[in-house]
Amino acid sequence: MSTQPTVNSSRGDPLVVAENMTVGYELERERKLLTALTDINLTVHEGEFLVLVGPSGCGKTTFINAVAGLLQPWEGTITYDGQPIKGTSQDRSMVFQDYAVMPWRTVEQNVKMPFEFRDTGLSASQIEDQVKSMIGNVGLQGFENSFPHELSGGMRQRVGIARAMVTQPRLLLADEPFGALDAMTREVLQAQLETLVMDAGQTVVFITHSIDEAISLGDRVAVISHRPGTVREIIDVDIERPRLAEGEITRHPEYGALREHLWGLVKDEALGAKGAVV
């Protein structure tokens, strides 16, 4: 386990780099500024699955919003592929906890949405094939013409994942996408996401409150401290993949020590956390 964001031979080139970044929000009613993250130094490498954990209000979502281009740093910098992040990009796609599917659209229409805002150079038939393929990849074949109210929560989240990945974005940002699901559905979707990401060679920044989920999915886990958030420690998860499709990761000899170490860090932060920063 390492405490510094070091690069090893299996890790790709830096894709997202935050250097001495401080960022927060302007609270209009209180007429004050609220610092969410301070002095953040964190690198996301090409092809990496980076997981952020920490107590509620530590600034995990703020980091993803900065990567997405929804927030600008107050101090320091954040870059994507060597260029300052100035706004949103079709190359960076998001999955949310609350599904965020359009209730008036069918599964197929929801998944197809990104093509309405992005010129991929694909023909109409190629787009149809790509949408159909992605729907199949997330296990929703046969439900193409169903509306969200006709689907379970897990199925709606599959729609959200398919929509986020259908244009093959370079970076996937996921803010607790499985947090509202039951345990069994969550495990199934974790395994599906791992397979999809491995097949696509995608880079992922993923937020969770689950230590087990962090170890199951992450190549590295960044523990964010509280009030305002800083990077307390970064831990390498050197467990071969696939971790979820073939057997239980909990049986891996390194799993217990990783979980104990992570739990100790997160528990310390949770006990000390105060305030309400997203």
WODAPE-V661623 format. One record per pair of residues at least 24 apart in sequence whose ideal C-beta (glycine too) atoms are under 10 Angstrom apart, sorted by the first residue. I is the first residue (numbers start at 1). J is the second residue. Records with the same first field share a line. If there is no record, write none. Layout:
I->J ; J
This chain:
1->221 ; 233 ; 234 ; 235 ; 236 ; 237 ; 238 ; 254 ; 257 ; 258 ; 261 ; 262
2->220 ; 233 ; 234 ; 235 ; 236 ; 238
3->223 ; 231 ; 232 ; 233 ; 234 ; 235 ; 236
4->41 ; 231 ; 233 ; 234
5->41 ; 42 ; 43 ; 44 ; 45 ; 50 ; 220 ; 222 ; 231 ; 233 ; 234 ; 236
6->43 ; 220 ; 234 ; 236
7->43 ; 45
8->45 ; 236 ; 238
10->45 ; 47 ; 48 ; 219 ; 238
11->43 ; 45 ; 46 ; 47 ; 48 ; 219 ; 220 ; 236
12->44 ; 45 ; 46 ; 47 ; 48 ; 201 ; 203
13->43 ; 45 ; 46 ; 47 ; 81 ; 82
14->43 ; 44 ; 45 ; 46 ; 48 ; 79 ; 80 ; 81 ; 82
15->43 ; 44 ; 45 ; 46 ; 47 ; 48 ; 50 ; 67 ; 79 ; 80 ; 81 ; 82 ; 92 ; 170 ; 171 ; 203 ; 205
16->42 ; 43 ; 44 ; 45 ; 46 ; 48 ; 50 ; 63 ; 66 ; 67 ; 78 ; 79 ; 80 ; 81 ; 85 ; 92 ; 171 ; 173 ; 203 ; 205
17->41 ; 42 ; 43 ; 44 ; 45 ; 77 ; 78 ; 79 ; 80 ; 81 ; 82 ; 85
18->42 ; 43 ; 44 ; 63 ; 66 ; 67 ; 73 ; 76 ; 77 ; 78 ; 79 ; 85 ; 231
19->43 ; 73 ; 76 ; 77 ; 78 ; 79
20->73 ; 75 ; 76 ; 77
21->63 ; 66 ; 73 ; 74 ; 75 ; 76 ; 77 ; 78
22->73 ; 74 ; 75 ; 76 ; 228 ; 230
23->59 ; 62 ; 63 ; 65 ; 66 ; 71 ; 72 ; 73 ; 74 ; 75 ; 76 ; 78 ; 228 ; 229
24->59 ; 62 ; 71 ; 73 ; 74 ; 228 ; 229 ; 277
25->62 ; 65 ; 71 ; 277 ; 278
33->74
34->62 ; 228 ; 275 ; 276 ; 277 ; 278
35->59 ; 62 ; 74 ; 75 ; 227 ; 228 ; 229 ; 277
36->60 ; 61 ; 62 ; 63 ; 65 ; 66 ; 71 ; 74 ; 227 ; 228 ; 229 ; 275 ; 277 ; 278
37->62 ; 63 ; 66 ; 71 ; 73 ; 74 ; 76 ; 224 ; 225 ; 228 ; 229 ; 230 ; 231 ; 277
38->74 ; 75 ; 76 ; 225 ; 227 ; 228 ; 229 ; 230
39->75 ; 76 ; 228 ; 229 ; 230 ; 231
40->66 ; 73 ; 75 ; 76 ; 78 ; 222 ; 224 ; 228 ; 229 ; 230 ; 231
41->76 ; 230 ; 231
42->67 ; 78 ; 205 ; 220 ; 222 ; 224 ; 230 ; 231 ; 234
43->79 ; 220 ; 234
44->80 ; 171 ; 203 ; 204 ; 205 ; 220 ; 222
45->203 ; 219 ; 220
46->81 ; 170 ; 171 ; 201 ; 202 ; 203
47->170 ; 197 ; 198 ; 200 ; 201 ; 202 ; 203 ; 204 ; 219
48->202 ; 203 ; 204 ; 205 ; 218 ; 219 ; 220
49->172 ; 174 ; 193 ; 194 ; 197 ; 198 ; 202 ; 203 ; 204 ; 205 ; 206 ; 217 ; 218 ; 219 ; 220 ; 221 ; 237 ; 241
50->203 ; 204 ; 205 ; 206 ; 217 ; 218 ; 219 ; 220 ; 221 ; 222 ; 234
51->174 ; 204 ; 205 ; 206 ; 207 ; 208 ; 210 ; 211 ; 213 ; 214 ; 215 ; 216 ; 217 ; 218 ; 219 ; 220 ; 221 ; 222 ; 223 ; 235 ; 237 ; 262
52->175 ; 205 ; 206 ; 207 ; 208 ; 214 ; 218 ; 220 ; 221 ; 222 ; 223 ; 224 ; 229 ; 231
53->206 ; 207 ; 208 ; 209 ; 210 ; 211 ; 213 ; 214 ; 215 ; 218 ; 221 ; 222 ; 223 ; 224 ; 235 ; 262 ; 263 ; 265 ; 266 ; 269
54->207 ; 208 ; 209 ; 222 ; 223 ; 224 ; 225 ; 226 ; 229 ; 230 ; 231 ; 232 ; 265 ; 266 ; 269 ; 270 ; 273
55->209 ; 223 ; 224 ; 225 ; 226 ; 227 ; 229 ; 266 ; 267 ; 268 ; 269 ; 270 ; 271 ; 272 ; 273 ; 274
56->209 ; 226 ; 270 ; 273 ; 275 ; 276 ; 277 ; 278
57->226 ; 227 ; 228 ; 229 ; 270 ; 273 ; 274 ; 275 ; 276 ; 277 ; 278
58->223 ; 224 ; 225 ; 226 ; 227 ; 228 ; 229 ; 230 ; 232 ; 266 ; 269 ; 270 ; 273 ; 275 ; 277 ; 278
59->224 ; 225 ; 226 ; 227 ; 228 ; 229 ; 230 ; 277 ; 278
60->175 ; 176 ; 205 ; 206 ; 207 ; 208 ; 209 ; 222 ; 224 ; 229 ; 277 ; 278
61->96 ; 97 ; 173 ; 175 ; 176 ; 207 ; 277 ; 278
62->224 ; 228 ; 229 ; 277 ; 278
63->173 ; 205 ; 207 ; 222 ; 224 ; 229 ; 231
64->92 ; 94 ; 173 ; 174 ; 175 ; 205 ; 206 ; 207
65->94 ; 173 ; 175 ; 278
67->92 ; 94 ; 171 ; 173 ; 205
68->92 ; 93 ; 94 ; 171 ; 173 ; 175 ; 205
70->94
80->170 ; 171
81->170 ; 171
89->169 ; 170 ; 171
90->114 ; 117 ; 118 ; 119 ; 120 ; 167 ; 169 ; 170
91->118 ; 167 ; 168 ; 169 ; 170 ; 171
92->169 ; 170 ; 171 ; 172 ; 173 ; 203 ; 205
93->161 ; 163 ; 164 ; 165 ; 166 ; 167 ; 168 ; 169 ; 170 ; 171 ; 172 ; 173 ; 174 ; 202
94->160 ; 163 ; 164 ; 169 ; 171 ; 172 ; 173 ; 174 ; 175 ; 177 ; 205
95->157 ; 160 ; 161 ; 162 ; 163 ; 164 ; 165 ; 172 ; 173 ; 174 ; 175 ; 176 ; 177 ; 178 ; 193 ; 204 ; 206
96->157 ; 160 ; 164 ; 173 ; 174 ; 175 ; 176 ; 177 ; 179
97->157 ; 160 ; 174 ; 175 ; 176 ; 177 ; 178 ; 179 ; 180 ; 181 ; 207
98->153 ; 156 ; 157 ; 160 ; 175 ; 176 ; 177 ; 179 ; 180
99->148 ; 151 ; 153 ; 154 ; 155 ; 156 ; 157 ; 158 ; 159 ; 160 ; 161 ; 177 ; 180
100->156 ; 157 ; 159 ; 160 ; 163 ; 164 ; 177
101->147 ; 148 ; 151 ; 155 ; 156 ; 157 ; 158 ; 159 ; 160 ; 162 ; 163
102->147 ; 148 ; 159 ; 163
103->147 ; 148 ; 149 ; 156
104->147 ; 148
105->147 ; 148 ; 159 ; 163
106->143 ; 144 ; 145 ; 146 ; 147 ; 148 ; 150 ; 159
107->131 ; 135 ; 138 ; 140 ; 141 ; 142 ; 143 ; 144 ; 145 ; 146 ; 147 ; 148 ; 150 ; 151 ; 155 ; 156 ; 158 ; 159 ; 162 ; 163
108->132 ; 135 ; 140 ; 143 ; 144 ; 145 ; 146 ; 159 ; 162
109->144 ; 145 ; 147 ; 163
110->135 ; 147 ; 148 ; 156 ; 159 ; 160 ; 162 ; 163 ; 166
111->135 ; 138 ; 140 ; 144 ; 158 ; 159 ; 160 ; 161 ; 162 ; 163 ; 164 ; 165 ; 166
112->162 ; 163 ; 166
113->163 ; 166 ; 167
114->163 ; 164 ; 165 ; 166 ; 167 ; 169
115->166 ; 167
117->167
118->167 ; 169
120->166 ; 167 ; 168
122->167
127->166 ; 167
130->166 ; 167 ; 168
131->162 ; 163 ; 166 ; 167
133->162 ; 166
134->158 ; 161 ; 162 ; 163 ; 164 ; 165 ; 166 ; 167 ; 168 ; 196
135->159 ; 162 ; 163 ; 166
136->162
137->161 ; 162 ; 165 ; 166 ; 192 ; 195 ; 196 ; 199 ; 200
138->162 ; 163 ; 165 ; 166 ; 189 ; 192 ; 193 ; 196
139->188 ; 189 ; 192
152->181 ; 182 ; 185
153->178 ; 180 ; 181 ; 182 ; 185
154->178 ; 180 ; 181 ; 182 ; 184 ; 185 ; 186 ; 188 ; 189
155->185 ; 189
156->180 ; 181
157->181 ; 185 ; 186 ; 189 ; 193
158->185 ; 188 ; 189 ; 192 ; 193
161->189 ; 192 ; 193 ; 196
162->196
165->193 ; 196 ; 197 ; 200 ; 202
168->200 ; 201 ; 202
169->200 ; 202 ; 203
170->200 ; 201 ; 202 ; 203
171->202 ; 203 ; 204 ; 205
172->196 ; 197 ; 200 ; 202 ; 203 ; 204 ; 205 ; 206
173->203 ; 204 ; 205 ; 206 ; 207
174->204 ; 205 ; 206 ; 207 ; 208 ; 217
175->205 ; 206 ; 207 ; 208 ; 278
176->206 ; 207 ; 208 ; 209 ; 210 ; 213
177->206 ; 207 ; 208
178->206 ; 208 ; 210 ; 213 ; 217
179->207 ; 208 ; 209 ; 210 ; 213
186->210 ; 212 ; 213
187->212 ; 213 ; 216 ; 244 ; 248
188->244
189->244
190->216 ; 217 ; 243 ; 244 ; 245 ; 249
191->216 ; 217 ; 242 ; 243 ; 244 ; 245 ; 246
192->244 ; 245
193->217 ; 244
194->241 ; 242 ; 243 ; 244 ; 245
195->241 ; 242 ; 244 ; 245
197->241
198->241 ; 242 ; 245
209->266 ; 270
211->258 ; 259 ; 260 ; 261 ; 262 ; 263 ; 265 ; 266 ; 267
212->249 ; 250 ; 255 ; 259 ; 262 ; 263
214->258 ; 259 ; 262 ; 266
215->239 ; 243 ; 249 ; 250 ; 252 ; 254 ; 255 ; 258 ; 259 ; 262
216->243 ; 244 ; 248 ; 249 ; 250 ; 255
217->241 ; 243 ; 244 ; 249
218->243 ; 258 ; 262
221->258 ; 261 ; 262 ; 265 ; 266
223->261 ; 262 ; 264 ; 265 ; 266 ; 268 ; 269
224->265 ; 266 ; 269
225->265 ; 268 ; 269 ; 272 ; 273
226->268 ; 269 ; 270 ; 271 ; 272 ; 273 ; 274 ; 275 ; 277
227->269 ; 272 ; 273 ; 274 ; 275 ; 276 ; 277
228->275 ; 277
229->269 ; 273 ; 277
232->265 ; 266 ; 268 ; 269
233->261 ; 262 ; 265
235->261 ; 262 ; 265
237->262
